[in-house]
Amino acid sequence: MASNADLFQRAQAVLFQNYRTQPIALVRGEGTQVWDADGKRYLDFIGGIATVSVGHANPRVREALIEQSKLLWHASNLYVTEPQVRLAEKLTRASASLKRAFFCNSGAEANEAMIKLARHWHVVQGKPERIEVLCFHNSFHGRTMGALAATGQPKYQQGFGPLPAGFRFLDYGDAGQLEQAIGPHTCAVLLEPLQGEAGVLPPPRGYLARVRELCSKHGALFLLDEVQTGMGRTGRLFAHQHDGVEPDAMSLAKGIAGGVPLGALLAREEFAKVMTPGTHASTFGGNPLATAAASAVMDLLQGGLLEQVARAGERLSQRLAALSTKTPRVQGERGLGLLRALLLSADLATRVVARARDLGLLVNAIGERVVRLAPPLTVSDEEIDQAASLLAEAVTQA
Ligand SMILES: Cc1ncc(COP(=O)(O)O)c(C=O)c1O
């Protein structure tokens, strides 16, 4: 079998060099562990960037994939397929207000669909002037043109213009600013319930409820991007459930199918109904293999796993917080459930990630002062303790 070095070199020769790829090739995974091409084992505390929600090679998901693979791999939306219907039923049952689902293949696509839904809804209401989508600095919604236009990080946008118009940026967490900005031209307010790519940054308490209130008052759609925070990551099935608010639509992806590519848009009935035949589509959307996998993930989450996430998240939080008493290089930690950030006091994140990898722990850097951890939701207490001590070593040695 090819080695890490061989695969890394071949990748550099033939793949676009648009990623800062680590110099290892992963070949196999089981639960929270992965192995590289040289046979080295790692504790995977990034899980495909919050995607491997129920652990690598989860037996229930694997079984669902195998069973579906014997029946039908793809049919397109020219026809009904049962796995898609079953998953839509499970997701919409789990939401108090979002009773319709549309499936696609990624987070960016789910956000594209969500933005289109909001714009189109106003057009159908006879208010085509309501085009402005209020978004937030430091947000991340994906790399397609619409999602990129909504992303409040100029470094991702520069060099790709012109981007779609009608996106305006506000400070995340500042309800007063939103109150000033929202009005008769507002189409929607689009935000993450906790900003993931900004460094795992939660908003002030009560902020989401205030956004909901302002959207309702001004007739703007309240759109939540739960691509990173949804599907149990924060200890509730959807992160907004911590705040007791109900969005008008919500995008999902990442952990939804445990690592199989799938995105989803859920919306309230009244908004979903404007998406009539021809308004939007995806050839692969609702693919039977992906939706069968996601159904198995939902069963696991609702069969007791969700309850474990809050407890495991608390343990991880305590272990990370304790690192600040061991080294001045750690300032603290933050996050929700099993989406957490270790905050460094110096620009060391890339070096910490590299050192952790050498020690057998996979994590990732957001900028130079934040190390993100998003292990599979099935992570054990022992694995959390091991990861924390490996991270402590990595930080001191970096
Ligand atoms: C909040 C959020 N939205 C959207 C995306 C884009 O998802 P994808 O990479 O599947 O297009 C991401 C990816 O990191 C994300 O964190």
The ligand as a MOL file (V3000), in Angstrom:
LIG
                    3D

  0  0  0     0  0            999 V3000
M  V30 BEGIN CTAB
M  V30 COUNTS 16 16 0 0 0
M  V30 BEGIN ATOM
M  V30 1 C -21.9500 27.3420 9.2440 0
M  V30 2 C -21.5300 26.7750 7.9310 0
M  V30 3 N -22.2910 26.9720 6.8460 0
M  V30 4 C -21.9630 26.4750 5.6450 0
M  V30 5 C -20.8060 25.7520 5.4790 0
M  V30 6 C -20.4550 25.2260 4.1070 0
M  V30 7 O -20.6770 23.8630 4.0710 0
M  V30 8 P -20.0910 22.9910 2.8490 0
M  V30 9 O -18.6120 23.0190 2.9960 0
M  V30 10 O -20.6990 21.6240 3.0700 0
M  V30 11 O -20.5710 23.6190 1.6000 0
M  V30 12 C -19.9700 25.5190 6.5720 0
M  V30 13 C -18.7150 24.7700 6.4090 0
M  V30 14 O -17.8090 24.8600 7.2000 0
M  V30 15 C -20.3370 26.0440 7.8270 0
M  V30 16 O -19.5750 25.8700 8.9060 0
M  V30 END ATOM
M  V30 BEGIN BOND
M  V30 1 1 1 2
M  V30 2 1 2 3
M  V30 3 2 2 15
M  V30 4 2 3 4
M  V30 5 1 4 5
M  V30 6 1 5 6
M  V30 7 2 5 12
M  V30 8 1 6 7
M  V30 9 1 7 8
M  V30 10 2 8 9
M  V30 11 1 8 10
M  V30 12 1 8 11
M  V30 13 1 12 13
M  V30 14 1 12 15
M  V30 15 2 13 14
M  V30 16 1 15 16
M  V30 END BOND
M  V30 END CTAB
M  END
